[in-house]
Amino acid sequence: MARSFLLLGVLTLFGSGTYAAERPENILLVLGDDVDVDWLPWSAPINTHTPTLKRLAGIGTRFDNVWGSNRCAPSLASILTGRRPHEHGQTTNDASFVDLSTSFGHRLSARGYRSMVAGKWWWDDPIHHGFQDRFDWQQPWSQLARPEQGPVFAFLADVAASGQPFFLWWAPKLPHEPHDAGSGFLSLFPPESIPIPDFVPQQGRANWRHRQRQYLASQARFDFELRRLGREIRRLGLDENLRVIFCVDNGWTVELPSKGSWFERGIRCPVVVAGKAWPKGGVDERLLLLEDLHTLITQETLPERSTLARIVYAGSTLGDLASDAMAVVSRDSPGRKLAWFPNDVLAADSARWRVSHGPYSPFPERMAGRLDLHDLLDDPLEQSPIPGSPDDPLYSLIAELWQQATGG
């Protein structure tokens, strides 16, 4: 593979294979903004022209069973604090109160890291939360990787000269709309090369292909800018002891319900981790939440989670949930359970089965307040819920499951 196609910021994973084990790892957190998870390089039906992400997955470990919120601010707050939205208070993109007191920036600073926030950030000055540098952190986040990266490169040059370990929060507003990557990236995707899924109605197929092409061009632009960053990290010699974490803040699609919805493509947030402790080319099936990345950043580990692995909160408190929770026994193996909670809240401990409840959705059509059980293996588009009702034995385990799953 051509050298330009490699994530050069993780040189030791495909170079000498040696590490400076006596020093803390440098940490690069790469945040993809509004990502169509079905069109990432390891899952798309065509070449997505994202060689950096593809190579990262090849030299790291991929986590596909990761869930966050259906909006970016709650997901980013969970990564930053290690808490769920009902705990830190950022339940939507415009929450009035957020508790960021457990920001990992403070812990990294105490360990001697120099840290920078570059790009999407929803709150007050990052310096108040343990970071020393920042760039393009205020809305509308229109500079980082569009194509400005000069301040990020200057930060990296400073830490290279000082010898400090670094943490970089790299969050360009990409591939987020507007999908305006330009003609050069669009030319990578001739319209006829993009297959149209069967679920797209005939009258909407041309529009779907047009919009998907624009999205893919923006995703390719994201990958190109990430490659530029990796080259600079290598040029400065900062790659010998580097951990790279790629994650998605929330899902996005052209046609299926995703961002802002409780459906799978709104809350599934794949993660890739590359570094000395992570197997190359592996796929880890454990069930994770985005807030688990806080532990990965501060403690270099991830939890083994057996319950409540998938959850999205939209304005409910823990007390509200505990009193009204309903539950269903998962049908894929004895003893595995799914839990459903009202007010757009869902939780599950199975990568196959899920329960959903929420407002009206036009496609696939759902009435407000409807409770659905889905088998994602047989029905990946969540169009054919399994029949059931609150009177069915499947929906009978209420407070007991909540007690078992959370310890009360």
N, C-alpha and C positions, 0 to 999 in steps of 0.2 A: 504494500500500500504506500502511496506517495507520502513523503514525510509531512507535507502540508495538511494531510488529512488526519494527523494524529493530534490528540490533546497533549500538546507539548508541555503543558503545565504539570504533568504527572510523569516526568521523564523516567524516573527510576522504575516505573512499572513496565516499561518496555525498552529500557536502556541498560544501565549497568546492573540494576537489581540490588544496589546497595543503599542503605539508609543511614542517616545521622541519628542513630537511635538515642543518643544522649540528650538531644534537644527536643523540646515540644514540637509537635507537628504544626506546620503552617496549615491553615484551614481556609478553603475557598468554598463558600456557599453560593451556588448558582440557582437562581430562582426564575423558573419559567412562568410567564404571566398569561393566563387564559390559554391553556394548551389542550388541543384535541388529542386525547390519549390514544385514540385508535390510529393516529397518523404520526406517532413517534417512530423513529427509524427501525425499532425492533418489532413493530406491530403493523406498520403500514403495508398496503398491497403494492406499492411502487417505491422506487428510489426517492427518498425525501430530500436528498442533497443536504444531509445533516451529518457529515462524516465525523465531526467532533463528538457529538452525542453518541453516535454508533460506536466509535472507538472507546469512549468512556465506559459504555456498557460492556464492551469486550474485555476491558482490563480492570473492571470493577465488579461489584455485586448489585444486581437489580432487585428491587422490591416492588412488586406489582400490587400487592394487597395493602395499600396505604390509603387512608381516607382523611379528608380535612373538611373544612366548611365549604359552602357553595359560593362564597364570596372571598375576595382576596384579603381584605383587612382582618377578618377573624382568623383566617389560616396563618397569616404572617404573625399576628399577635400570639398565636399558639406556639409557633416555632420559637419566637423570641422568649416567651415566658415559661414554656413547658406546662401550660395550663390549658384547659378547655374553655371555649368561649363563655360559658355561663360563669366561669371562675374569674377570668380576666376582664369581662365586661364588654368586649368587642364582639357583639353578636351580629352586627351588620356593618356595612361600610361607613355608616355615619353615627356610630354609638357615641353617646355624650360623655361617658365615663369609662376609662380604661385603666386597669392597674398593671403597670409594666415593672413593678418593683422587683420581680424575679428575672429581669432581663439577663441573658447570659453574658451581655457585655461587661457587667460588673465582675463576674467570675473570671472571665478571660483577662480583664485588666489586672485583677489581683494576682494572676499567675504570670504577669509580665508581658502579656500580648499587647501589641499595638493593633487597634481595630478600626476599620472603616466601614461606613454605610454608604454605598453607592447605588442610587436609583430608588426604586419605589419604597416608600416609607410613609406611614399614615399619621404620625404623631408629632410631638414637639421635637426639639433639637436632639438628635441622637447622642450628643455629648452628655446630656442629662441621664443617659441610660447606659453609661459605661464605655462608649466609643470615643475615640480620640479624633477621628477625621470623618468628613462627610462630603458628598457631592451629589447634586441633583436629587436631593431628598425631599424637596417640597413639590407639591403638585404644580404643573401637570406632568412632571417627570419626562421632559421632552428632550433631554440632552444625552444621557448615558447611552452609548452604543447607537446613537442616531446622528452622526457616528462618533461623538465625542467620548474619548477615554483618557485624555491627557491627564486630568487630576488623579485618576486611578493609577496610571503609570508612574506619576510623580510620587504617590504614596508608596508604591512598591519599591521605587528607587531609594526612598528614605529608609525603609525597613531593611533593605539589602545592605545599606551603608552602616546601619546601627547594629545589625546582628540580632535584632529582636524577632521573636516569632510573630507572625501576623495572622489576623483574621480579616477576611474580606466578604462583606455582604454585597453580592453583585446581582442587582435586580433591575435590569432594563425593562422598560414597558414594552416587551416583546415576548411572544408574537401578538400581543394584545392589539385590538382594533385602535386606530384605523390601520388596516392592513395595506400599508403604503410603501412596501419595500422597494418599488421601482422596477423599471423595465429589465435591468440586468438580472435580478433574481426571478422575475416572472418568466424570463426566457428559458429558465431551467425546466419549466413545466409546460410543455405544449398542451393545449387543452385536451387533445385527443388521448393524451397519455394518462389522464386522470379517470379511473373507472368510477362510474356512478353507481352507488349501492341500490339494491332492488327496492329499498323502502322509500326512495324518493319518488313522489308521484310524477307522472309523465309531464304534466304541465309545468313542473318546477325543476326539471332536470338541467336545463341550460343555465338557470340562475344558480343552482347548487354548484355546478362545475365552475362557474365564474368565481363564486365566493370562495370555494375550496382552493382554487388556484391562488387567489390573493392571500389566503391564510398560509398555504405552503410556502409562498415566497417570503412571507414575514418570518416563518419558522426557520427558513434557510438563512435569512439575514441574522437572526439570533445566533445560529450556529457559527456563522462567519465571524461575528464579533467575539464570541467565546473563543474561537481559535486565535484571534488577534491577542486576546488577553493571555492565553496559554503561552504563546510565543514570547511575550514580554516577561512572563514569570520565568521562563527558561533562560532567556537572555541575561536576566539578572542573577541567575544561579539560585533561585528560590524554590526549585522543584525537587530537590534531593530528599525532602522530608515533608511531603505535601499530601494532605487529605482533601479530596474534592467531593462535595455533596451536591448533587443535582436534585431538585424537587420541583413539583408543580404546585401552584397555590390553589387552583380550582380548575375544573374542566371547562371546555368550550366546544361547541360543535355548530355547524351550519344549520342543521335541520332538526336533530334530536334535542329534547329538553336537556339542558346542561347547566351552564352558569346560572346561579340564582334558583335552581330547582333542587328537589330532593332526590332526583334520579341519579343513577350510577355515574353518568358522564358529567354530572355537576360536582360530585364530591370525591371521585377517585383521583388520587394525587401520587403517581408513581415517583419513586426515589431511586437514584443510583449513587452508590458510595464506592470510591476508589481510593486506595491507600494501602499501607503496608500490612494492615490487619485484615484486609478483605479479599476473599478469593477472586481470582480473575475469571470473568465470564460466567459467574454464578448467578442463579436465580433463587433468592431466599423467599420461601413461601410464608414466613411468619406474618401475622396480622398486626398492623401498626396504625397509629394515629400520627398526624403531623407534629403534634407536640412532643412526640418521642424524639424528634430531631434535636430538641434542647438537650436531652440526655446524651445523644450521640456527639454533639458539639462539646459539651462540658466534661463528659466522662468516657468518651470513645467507645461506648457500648450502646446496645439497643435492648429493650425489654423483651421478655417472652410473654406474650399476651394471649390469654385463652378466652377472655370474654370482653364484650363491648369493644370490639376492635374497629368497628365502623360507626361513626357518629357525626351528626351535623346538628348544630344548635341554631335556632333562629328565634331568639327573644324569650326563651323559657328559662326559669330558674330550676335549680335542682329540687327544691321543695315541690314545685308544681309537678315535676316529673314523677317523683316518688309516689304521690298519691293517686295518679291517674294511669300509671304504666300498665300496659297490656303485653302479653308475651305469646310466643309461638314456639313449639318444639321444631327444630330443624329436621328435615326428612332425609338428610344425607348421611347421618350417623347418629346412633343412639346417644342421648345425653347432651348433644350440641343444641344450643338454643338461640333463638333470635328474640330481641326485645323491641317493642314499638312504643313510642311515647308520643303524646299529642303535640300540637303547635309546631309542626314541621320538624320534629325531632325524630331521628331514627338511630338505632344502634344494632349491631349484629356481631356475631363471632364466627361467621362462616363466609368464605370467599364465594360460595355458590348461591346461598339463599339470602333473601333480603325481604324486609317488610317496609312498605312506604306509606306515607300519609301526608297530605298537604293540600295546597290550594288547587284551583282548577288549572288543568294543563290541556292545551289544544292538540298537542301531538307528542306522544299518543294521548288520546282524549281521556281525561280523568276528571271526575266531578270533585268539587271541594269537599274535603273531609273523608274521602273514600280511603279505606284501608285495603292494601293489596299485598299479597304474598307472591314473590317472583322466584322462579328458578332461572338463574342467569346462565346456566349451561344450555338449557333448551330454549331459552328466550332471552338472548343477550341484549335485545333492543327494548326489553321491558314493555312489550306490547300486549302480552297475554297473561294477565295475572291468574293465579290459581284460585278457583272459587273457594270461598270461605265466608264465615260470618262470626260475629262475637259470640254466638251461641255454640259454635263448633268447638270440640275439645282442643283443637289446635290453638285456640285463643283463650285458654282458661287459666294459664299460669300468670298470676298478676304480681302481687307484692313479693311472693317467694323468690321469683327470678331476680327481682331488683335487689333483694337482700343478698342472694348468692353472688350476684355479679359485682356488687359494689361494697359488700360488707356493711350495708346500711348507710 
